[in-house]
Amino acid sequence: MTVAATGKYTEFDDAPESTHNMVLSLIAPGARVLEFGCATGYMSAVLRSRLGCSVTAIEVDPTAAALARRHRTA
């Protein structure tokens, strides 16, 4: 199943009560995070930019993984 390629799970929901923000509230700034099912990498990007986290992401959908690679750090 190609979830990310269909456009689902591609953007961070910045609403204060969103599950995305609930997850962020549980993660310490600068934490090392292992993200399973990163889709297009949108959450990885937010974890890095807002919290300064080091993120290792795993995605089984090759199309989504290719999109997520753009959020890699050198």
MMTF fields as JSON, N, C-alpha, C and O atoms, coordinates in Angstrom:
{
  "mmtfVersion": "1.0.0",
  "mmtfProducer": "UNKNOWN",
  "numBonds": 295,
  "numAtoms": 296,
  "numGroups": 74,
  "numChains": 1,
  "numModels": 1,
  "chainsPerModel": [1],
  "groupsPerChain": [74],
  "chainIdList": ["A"],
  "bondAtomList": [4, 2, 8, 6, 12, 10, 16, 14, 20, 18, 24, 22, 28, 26, 32, 30, 36, 34, 40, 38, 44, 42, 48, 46, 52, 50, 56, 54, 60, 58, 64, 62, 68, 66, 72, 70, 76, 74, 80, 78, 84, 82, 88, 86, 92, 90, 96, 94, 100, 98, 104, 102, 108, 106, 112, 110, 116, 114, 120, 118, 124, 122, 128, 126, 132, 130, 136, 134, 140, 138, 144, 142, 148, 146, 152, 150, 156, 154, 160, 158, 164, 162, 168, 166, 172, 170, 176, 174, 180, 178, 184, 182, 188, 186, 192, 190, 196, 194, 200, 198, 204, 202, 208, 206, 212, 210, 216, 214, 220, 218, 224, 222, 228, 226, 232, 230, 236, 234, 240, 238, 244, 242, 248, 246, 252, 250, 256, 254, 260, 258, 264, 262, 268, 266, 272, 270, 276, 274, 280, 278, 284, 282, 288, 286, 292, 290],
  "bondOrderList": [1, 1, 1, 1, 1, 1, 1, 1, 1, 1, 1, 1, 1, 1, 1, 1, 1, 1, 1, 1, 1, 1, 1, 1, 1, 1, 1, 1, 1, 1, 1, 1, 1, 1, 1, 1, 1, 1, 1, 1, 1, 1, 1, 1, 1, 1, 1, 1, 1, 1, 1, 1, 1, 1, 1, 1, 1, 1, 1, 1, 1, 1, 1, 1, 1, 1, 1, 1, 1, 1, 1, 1, 1],
  "groupList": [{"groupName": "MET", "atomNameList": ["N", "CA", "C", "O"], "elementList": ["N", "C", "C", "O"], "formalChargeList": [0, 0, 0, 0], "bondAtomList": [1, 0, 2, 1, 3, 2], "bondOrderList": [1, 1, 2], "singleLetterCode": "M", "chemCompType": "L-PEPTIDE LINKING"}, {"groupName": "THR", "atomNameList": ["N", "CA", "C", "O"], "elementList": ["N", "C", "C", "O"], "formalChargeList": [0, 0, 0, 0], "bondAtomList": [1, 0, 2, 1, 3, 2], "bondOrderList": [1, 1, 2], "singleLetterCode": "T", "chemCompType": "L-PEPTIDE LINKING"}, {"groupName": "VAL", "atomNameList": ["N", "CA", "C", "O"], "elementList": ["N", "C", "C", "O"], "formalChargeList": [0, 0, 0, 0], "bondAtomList": [1, 0, 2, 1, 3, 2], "bondOrderList": [1, 1, 2], "singleLetterCode": "V", "chemCompType": "L-PEPTIDE LINKING"}, {"groupName": "ALA", "atomNameList": ["N", "CA", "C", "O"], "elementList": ["N", "C", "C", "O"], "formalChargeList": [0, 0, 0, 0], "bondAtomList": [1, 0, 2, 1, 3, 2], "bondOrderList": [1, 1, 2], "singleLetterCode": "A", "chemCompType": "L-PEPTIDE LINKING"}, {"groupName": "GLY", "atomNameList": ["N", "CA", "C", "O"], "elementList": ["N", "C", "C", "O"], "formalChargeList": [0, 0, 0, 0], "bondAtomList": [1, 0, 2, 1, 3, 2], "bondOrderList": [1, 1, 2], "singleLetterCode": "G", "chemCompType": "PEPTIDE LINKING"}, {"groupName": "LYS", "atomNameList": ["N", "CA", "C", "O"], "elementList": ["N", "C", "C", "O"], "formalChargeList": [0, 0, 0, 0], "bondAtomList": [1, 0, 2, 1, 3, 2], "bondOrderList": [1, 1, 2], "singleLetterCode": "K", "chemCompType": "L-PEPTIDE LINKING"}, {"groupName": "TYR", "atomNameList": ["N", "CA", "C", "O"], "elementList": ["N", "C", "C", "O"], "formalChargeList": [0, 0, 0, 0], "bondAtomList": [1, 0, 2, 1, 3, 2], "bondOrderList": [1, 1, 2], "singleLetterCode": "Y", "chemCompType": "L-PEPTIDE LINKING"}, {"groupName": "GLU", "atomNameList": ["N", "CA", "C", "O"], "elementList": ["N", "C", "C", "O"], "formalChargeList": [0, 0, 0, 0], "bondAtomList": [1, 0, 2, 1, 3, 2], "bondOrderList": [1, 1, 2], "singleLetterCode": "E", "chemCompType": "L-PEPTIDE LINKING"}, {"groupName": "PHE", "atomNameList": ["N", "CA", "C", "O"], "elementList": ["N", "C", "C", "O"], "formalChargeList": [0, 0, 0, 0], "bondAtomList": [1, 0, 2, 1, 3, 2], "bondOrderList": [1, 1, 2], "singleLetterCode": "F", "chemCompType": "L-PEPTIDE LINKING"}, {"groupName": "ASP", "atomNameList": ["N", "CA", "C", "O"], "elementList": ["N", "C", "C", "O"], "formalChargeList": [0, 0, 0, 0], "bondAtomList": [1, 0, 2, 1, 3, 2], "bondOrderList": [1, 1, 2], "singleLetterCode": "D", "chemCompType": "L-PEPTIDE LINKING"}, {"groupName": "PRO", "atomNameList": ["N", "CA", "C", "O"], "elementList": ["N", "C", "C", "O"], "formalChargeList": [0, 0, 0, 0], "bondAtomList": [1, 0, 2, 1, 3, 2], "bondOrderList": [1, 1, 2], "singleLetterCode": "P", "chemCompType": "L-PEPTIDE LINKING"}, {"groupName": "SER", "atomNameList": ["N", "CA", "C", "O"], "elementList": ["N", "C", "C", "O"], "formalChargeList": [0, 0, 0, 0], "bondAtomList": [1, 0, 2, 1, 3, 2], "bondOrderList": [1, 1, 2], "singleLetterCode": "S", "chemCompType": "L-PEPTIDE LINKING"}, {"groupName": "HIS", "atomNameList": ["N", "CA", "C", "O"], "elementList": ["N", "C", "C", "O"], "formalChargeList": [0, 0, 0, 0], "bondAtomList": [1, 0, 2, 1, 3, 2], "bondOrderList": [1, 1, 2], "singleLetterCode": "H", "chemCompType": "L-PEPTIDE LINKING"}, {"groupName": "ASN", "atomNameList": ["N", "CA", "C", "O"], "elementList": ["N", "C", "C", "O"], "formalChargeList": [0, 0, 0, 0], "bondAtomList": [1, 0, 2, 1, 3, 2], "bondOrderList": [1, 1, 2], "singleLetterCode": "N", "chemCompType": "L-PEPTIDE LINKING"}, {"groupName": "LEU", "atomNameList": ["N", "CA", "C", "O"], "elementList": ["N", "C", "C", "O"], "formalChargeList": [0, 0, 0, 0], "bondAtomList": [1, 0, 2, 1, 3, 2], "bondOrderList": [1, 1, 2], "singleLetterCode": "L", "chemCompType": "L-PEPTIDE LINKING"}, {"groupName": "ILE", "atomNameList": ["N", "CA", "C", "O"], "elementList": ["N", "C", "C", "O"], "formalChargeList": [0, 0, 0, 0], "bondAtomList": [1, 0, 2, 1, 3, 2], "bondOrderList": [1, 1, 2], "singleLetterCode": "I", "chemCompType": "L-PEPTIDE LINKING"}, {"groupName": "ARG", "atomNameList": ["N", "CA", "C", "O"], "elementList": ["N", "C", "C", "O"], "formalChargeList": [0, 0, 0, 0], "bondAtomList": [1, 0, 2, 1, 3, 2], "bondOrderList": [1, 1, 2], "singleLetterCode": "R", "chemCompType": "L-PEPTIDE LINKING"}, {"groupName": "CYS", "atomNameList": ["N", "CA", "C", "O"], "elementList": ["N", "C", "C", "O"], "formalChargeList": [0, 0, 0, 0], "bondAtomList": [1, 0, 2, 1, 3, 2], "bondOrderList": [1, 1, 2], "singleLetterCode": "C", "chemCompType": "L-PEPTIDE LINKING"}],
  "groupTypeList": [0, 1, 2, 3, 3, 1, 4, 5, 6, 1, 7, 8, 9, 9, 3, 10, 7, 11, 1, 12, 13, 0, 2, 14, 11, 14, 15, 3, 10, 4, 3, 16, 2, 14, 7, 8, 4, 17, 3, 1, 4, 6, 0, 11, 3, 2, 14, 16, 11, 16, 14, 4, 17, 11, 2, 1, 3, 15, 7, 2, 9, 10, 1, 3, 3, 3, 14, 3, 16, 16, 12, 16, 1, 3],
  "groupIdList": [1, 2, 3, 4, 5, 6, 7, 8, 9, 10, 11, 12, 13, 14, 15, 16, 17, 18, 19, 20, 21, 22, 23, 24, 25, 26, 27, 28, 29, 30, 31, 32, 33, 34, 35, 36, 37, 38, 39, 40, 41, 42, 43, 44, 45, 46, 47, 48, 49, 50, 51, 52, 53, 54, 55, 56, 57, 58, 59, 60, 61, 62, 63, 64, 65, 66, 67, 68, 69, 70, 71, 72, 73, 74],
  "secStructList": [7, 7, 1, 4, 4, 4, 6, 1, 1, 7, 1, 7, 7, 7, 7, 6, 6, 1, 2, 2, 2, 2, 2, 2, 2, 6, 1, 7, 6, 6, 7, 3, 3, 3, 3, 3, 1, 7, 6, 6, 1, 2, 2, 2, 2, 2, 2, 2, 2, 2, 2, 7, 7, 3, 3, 3, 3, 3, 7, 7, 7, 2, 2, 2, 2, 2, 2, 2, 4, 4, 4, 7, 7, 7],
  "xCoordList": [0.851, 0.0, 0.889, 1.83, 0.6, 1.373, 0.57, -0.207, 0.755, -0.029, 0.454, -0.344, 1.742, 2.258, 2.067, 1.819, 2.18, 2.056, 0.639, 0.444, -0.337, -1.713, -2.002, -3.089, -1.064, -1.241, -1.665, -1.795, -1.88, -2.266, -0.995, 0.033, -1.069, 0.075, 1.271, 2.378, 1.034, 2.129, 2.418, 3.41, 1.576, 1.773, 1.579, 0.779, 2.327, 2.211, 0.956, 0.717, 0.16, -1.038, -0.652, -0.411, -0.59, -0.093, -1.168, -0.896, -2.371, -3.423, -2.961, -2.394, -3.193, -2.714, -3.152, -2.399, -4.344, -4.861, -4.574, -5.059, -3.8, -3.522, -2.669, -1.925, -2.786, -1.95, -0.475, 0.391, -0.186, 1.205, 1.796, 2.898, 1.068, 1.571, 1.575, 2.415, 0.66, 0.683, 1.961, 2.588, 2.343, 3.582, 4.78, 5.654, 4.823, 5.941, 6.084, 7.202, 4.976, 5.041, 5.675, 6.073, 5.77, 6.345, 7.834, 8.469, 8.381, 9.769, 10.637, 10.321, 11.718, 12.633, 13.443, 13.845, 13.682, 14.548, 15.905, 16.478, 16.401, 17.705, 17.717, 18.786, 16.55, 16.471, 16.871, 16.807, 17.28, 17.503, 16.201, 15.719, 15.626, 14.314, 14.413, 15.068, 13.754, 13.601, 12.152, 11.247, 11.929, 10.575, 10.242, 10.854, 9.28, 8.813, 7.649, 6.719, 7.693, 6.609, 6.611, 5.611, 7.737, 7.896, 7.15, 7.127, 6.538, 5.827, 6.763, 7.829, 6.387, 7.215, 8.266, 8.997, 8.354, 9.371, 8.954, 9.779, 7.677, 7.23, 7.43, 7.812, 7.18, 7.349, 8.83, 9.214, 9.657, 11.109, 11.612, 12.434, 11.122, 11.543, 11.164, 11.956, 9.954, 9.501, 10.311, 10.682, 10.584, 11.386, 12.761, 13.28, 13.342, 14.663, 14.593, 15.37, 13.656, 13.629, 13.128, 13.671, 12.119, 11.547, 12.242, 12.395, 12.659, 13.219, 14.711, 15.327, 15.291, 16.709, 17.042, 18.139, 16.097, 16.292, 17.145, 17.212, 17.785, 18.471, 17.496, 17.101, 17.102, 16.048, 16.576, 17.204, 16.311, 16.514, 15.123, 14.321, 14.835, 13.484, 13.482, 14.416, 12.398, 12.215, 10.893, 9.86, 10.923, 9.717, 9.811, 10.8, 8.775, 8.805, 8.302, 8.61, 7.548, 7.043, 8.162, 8.562, 8.672, 9.806, 9.506, 10.394, 8.286, 7.926, 7.969, 8.521, 7.394, 7.411, 8.829, 9.217, 9.597, 10.978, 11.807, 12.631, 11.582, 12.303, 11.959, 12.832, 10.705, 10.297, 10.877, 11.265, 10.936, 11.468, 12.953, 13.44, 13.665, 15.112, 15.469, 16.566, 14.566, 14.88, 15.06, 15.608, 14.598, 14.711, 15.942, 16.145, 16.768, 17.994, 18.943, 18.948, 19.737, 20.825, 22.12, 22.212, 23.075, 24.352, 25.105, 26.191],
  "yCoordList": [-1.181, 0.0, 1.234, 1.325, 2.167, 3.395, 4.538, 5.187, 4.782, 5.799, 7.193, 8.043, 7.44, 8.789, 9.287, 10.474, 8.392, 8.802, 9.279, 9.998, 8.898, 9.324, 10.692, 11.233, 11.258, 12.557, 12.516, 13.565, 11.344, 11.225, 11.229, 10.693, 11.831, 11.891, 12.603, 12.066, 13.799, 14.541, 15.876, 16.519, 16.318, 17.625, 17.575, 16.799, 18.417, 18.554, 19.357, 20.408, 18.861, 19.567, 20.43, 19.907, 21.742, 22.646, 23.101, 23.948, 22.56, 22.925, 22.537, 21.46, 23.39, 23.102, 21.741, 21.103, 21.292, 20.025, 18.821, 17.719, 19.027, 17.933, 16.837, 17.085, 15.636, 14.539, 14.817, 14.378, 15.531, 15.881, 16.708, 16.425, 17.725, 18.553, 17.796, 18.062, 16.864, 16.034, 15.2, 15.069, 14.639, 13.858, 14.756, 14.39, 15.926, 16.847, 17.195, 17.347, 17.321, 17.695, 16.605, 16.867, 15.403, 14.285, 14.074, 13.229, 14.836, 14.634, 15.78, 16.953, 15.426, 16.431, 17.079, 16.395, 18.367, 19.028, 18.333, 17.965, 18.166, 17.544, 16.03, 15.419, 15.416, 13.959, 13.233, 13.782, 11.996, 11.103, 10.339, 9.675, 10.429, 9.87, 8.841, 9.069, 7.702, 6.695, 6.761, 6.452, 7.162, 7.332, 6.198, 6.075, 5.381, 4.3, 4.791, 5.405, 4.526, 4.956, 6.455, 7.123, 6.985, 8.445, 9.068, 10.292, 8.249, 8.754, 9.65, 9.201, 10.908, 11.802, 12.547, 13.369, 12.275, 12.903, 14.211, 14.907, 14.56, 15.851, 15.963, 17.025, 14.893, 14.945, 14.995, 15.689, 14.268, 14.325, 15.747, 16.208, 16.441, 17.821, 18.714, 19.559, 18.533, 19.345, 19.008, 19.903, 17.726, 17.322, 17.975, 18.408, 18.045, 18.668, 20.175, 20.754, 20.815, 22.281, 22.871, 23.874, 22.282, 22.858, 22.399, 23.167, 21.141, 20.589, 20.28, 19.916, 20.419, 20.129, 18.668, 18.332, 17.795, 16.359, 15.758, 16.276, 14.674, 13.831, 12.706, 11.954, 12.579, 11.64, 10.591, 10.91, 9.335, 8.224, 7.738, 7.415, 7.687, 7.355, 6.089, 5.818, 5.32, 4.085, 4.178, 4.475, 3.925, 3.92, 2.787, 2.677, 1.932, 0.778, 1.105, 0.378, 2.163, 2.561, 3.29, 4.376, 2.725, 3.349, 4.746, 5.599, 4.992, 6.314, 7.335, 8.424, 6.988, 7.876, 8.067, 9.178, 6.991, 7.075, 8.031, 8.785, 7.993, 8.904, 10.353, 11.219, 10.625, 11.977, 12.358, 13.507, 11.419, 11.688, 12.007, 12.735, 11.477, 11.707, 13.181, 13.576, 13.99, 15.43, 16.092, 17.19, 15.424, 15.974, 15.472, 15.8, 14.68, 14.174, 15.31, 16.344, 15.095, 16.02, 15.344, 14.118, 16.142, 15.588, 14.87, 14.349],
  "zCoordList": [0.0, 0.0, 0.0, 0.789, -0.866, -0.976, -0.385, -1.086, 0.888, 1.583, 1.232, 0.836, 1.369, 1.183, -0.235, -0.448, -1.212, -2.6, -2.921, -3.901, -2.126, -2.365, -1.76, -1.963, -1.031, -0.429, 1.029, 1.659, 1.573, 2.973, 3.817, 3.404, 4.991, 5.906, 5.275, 5.237, 4.791, 4.158, 4.813, 4.47, 5.752, 6.356, 7.865, 8.387, 8.539, 9.989, 10.307, 9.712, 11.244, 11.693, 12.888, 13.976, 12.7, 13.734, 14.723, 15.574, 14.626, 15.583, 16.992, 17.176, 17.978, 19.335, 19.874, 20.61, 19.525, 20.051, 19.136, 19.394, 18.088, 17.15, 17.786, 18.735, 17.256, 17.757, 17.473, 18.229, 16.409, 16.119, 17.254, 17.724, 17.694, 18.795, 20.112, 20.972, 20.284, 21.497, 21.537, 22.588, 20.398, 20.328, 20.62, 21.405, 19.996, 20.229, 21.709, 22.202, 22.412, 23.827, 24.69, 25.825, 24.166, 24.913, 24.644, 25.275, 23.716, 23.296, 23.801, 23.599, 24.449, 24.99, 23.867, 22.926, 23.95, 22.969, 22.917, 23.942, 21.698, 21.498, 21.617, 21.597, 21.741, 21.901, 20.617, 19.517, 20.796, 19.654, 19.448, 20.366, 18.243, 17.954, 16.843, 15.826, 17.048, 16.001, 15.56, 16.335, 14.319, 13.803, 12.842, 11.781, 13.215, 12.358, 11.516, 12.039, 10.218, 9.334, 9.151, 9.415, 8.699, 8.611, 7.434, 7.302, 6.577, 5.391, 4.59, 4.168, 4.373, 3.565, 4.37, 3.818, 5.661, 6.507, 7.134, 7.726, 7.014, 7.54, 9.05, 9.541, 9.788, 11.245, 11.609, 12.55, 10.872, 11.094, 10.943, 11.735, 9.93, 9.691, 10.864, 11.282, 11.402, 12.539, 13.79, 14.55, 14.004, 15.162, 15.118, 16.146, 13.943, 13.796, 13.971, 14.729, 13.265, 13.259, 14.575, 15.037, 15.18, 16.404, 17.676, 18.625, 17.687, 18.92, 18.83, 19.832, 17.655, 17.501, 17.708, 18.154, 17.386, 17.586, 16.487, 15.372, 16.817, 15.852, 15.526, 16.417, 14.259, 13.878, 12.914, 11.904, 13.246, 12.326, 11.957, 12.834, 10.663, 10.218, 9.368, 8.613, 9.516, 8.754, 8.014, 8.614, 6.709, 5.885, 4.879, 4.155, 4.828, 3.925, 2.527, 1.582, 2.372, 1.056, 0.312, 0.732, -0.771, -1.459, -1.991, -2.009, -2.418, -2.918, -1.787, -1.949, -0.657, 0.489, 1.015, 1.376, 1.058, 1.551, 0.693, 1.21, -0.612, -1.502, -1.181, -1.224, -0.862, -0.48, 0.881, 1.089, 1.791, 3.131, 3.117, 3.981, 2.156, 2.093, 2.013, 2.409, 1.511, 1.384, 2.746, 2.834, 3.816, 5.162, 5.891, 7.06, 5.218, 5.856, 6.165, 5.498, 7.184, 7.469, 7.018, 6.955, 6.718, 6.214, 7.281, 7.027]
}
